[in-house]
Amino acid sequence: MIRFTPRIHDVYVGKIVLGTVLLVWAVLLGLDVTNGISGQLREVGRGNFTFVHAVAFVAYTIPRRAYTLFPTAAVIGALMGLGQLAASSELTALRALGLSRRRLSLSVAVALAILTAGMVVVMETAGAWGQTQADNLKANAKYGDVARGRYASLWAREGDVFLNAANGDQVVVNDQAQLVLQDVRLYKLDAEGRLASITHAATATHATDSWILKDVLRTTFGDRAVQQEKAPQETWASKLDPAALAATLGQPRYMSAADLGRSIDYRQRNGLDARDYEEIYWGRWFYPLNVLALCLAAIPFAFGSLRSGGMGKRLFLGIMFALAFWLLQLLFGRMGAALRLDYRLAYTATPILMMVISYWLFKRRSS
């Protein structure tokens, strides 16, 4: 069992690494935010979407962007921080005091683990909430009369009919994209604002100028009685814009782990494909392991090879490690999807491979 009692050298190394990680993180986030605003400027003028809306949209997504960029910032910052210590011979001095490479690596890992834990909390709270607010802001500004609640529930209004859908997907049929809503309810009000009927449909698929409802159950409320009627399929003549609804359906990668779990459970209970949600869900759980494995695999380069190299070399190595890691992660993820493997196996493969590389590099530099 590994026991870790922080000492003054751990605090010093951790402070240097955290400082460079935060600096790199700020630069990457600033570039990403600037690029995000420039991308949203193309939407200005559509509906009521203005420059202020574009800035607000990107501002809401800053926590999610920070979460996405953190692994790259962590490996680049860790290499630059340790490279700084190596270039000034401080790593050599610490080694001369009897500190092993494993101990120094553990100091870095603990410092990064603190930031990683914070980012997991941020994504599950502010990140998911901010993305929802950004999507709602954009949809309401561009289309109006559309709102999306928590747990991927969608509400829209078409005249005196209010639509609620538990979820939805865009599917391709005959080379054309169609929006399919699941677990749909249509609430119709009468002229006096009272509930006149509730129509439930298993799915609602947008056609050319209407919606096709399947497995329909309609409940009509009269003055003295309630009537129900069933139909295998009906056509709902509505001009409700499918683009507006599609814009409000949150993408799985931006949802919190709790909401992803609910969506997976809902789809599995109803015989729907949940693998897209499972991929993102397990990616969230393996996020901390991925960050630490990526950084630990790069740390051996700080012992010796970075002493004679400048900042450009450290930056290049950091970018190459991050790029190689995410390419491997993408490869194993796509293989898992194609072979219908458990995503836990696919997400475990990359960290294990990186840790093996790290162990081999440590052994090689120790010989």
Buried (B, 14 or more C-beta within 10 A) or exposed (E): EEEEEEEEBBEBBBEBBBBBBEBBBEBBBEEBBEEBBEEBEEBEEEBEBEEEBBBBBBBBBBBBBBBBBBBBBBBBBBBBBBBBBBBEEBBBEBBEEEBEBEBBBBBBBBBBBEBBEEBBEBBBEBBBBBBBBBBBBBBBBBBEBBEBEBBBEBBBBBEEBBBBBBBBBEEEEEEEEBBBBBBBBBBBBEEEEEEBBBBBBBBBBBEEEBBBBBBBBBEBBEEEEEEEEEEEEBEBEBEBBBEBBBBBBBEBBBBBBEBBBBBBEBBEEEEBEBEBBBBBBBBBEBBBBBBBBBBBBBBBBBBEBBBEBEEEBBBEBBBEBBEBBBEBBEEBBEEBBEEEBEBEEBBBBBBEBBBEBBEEBBEEEEE
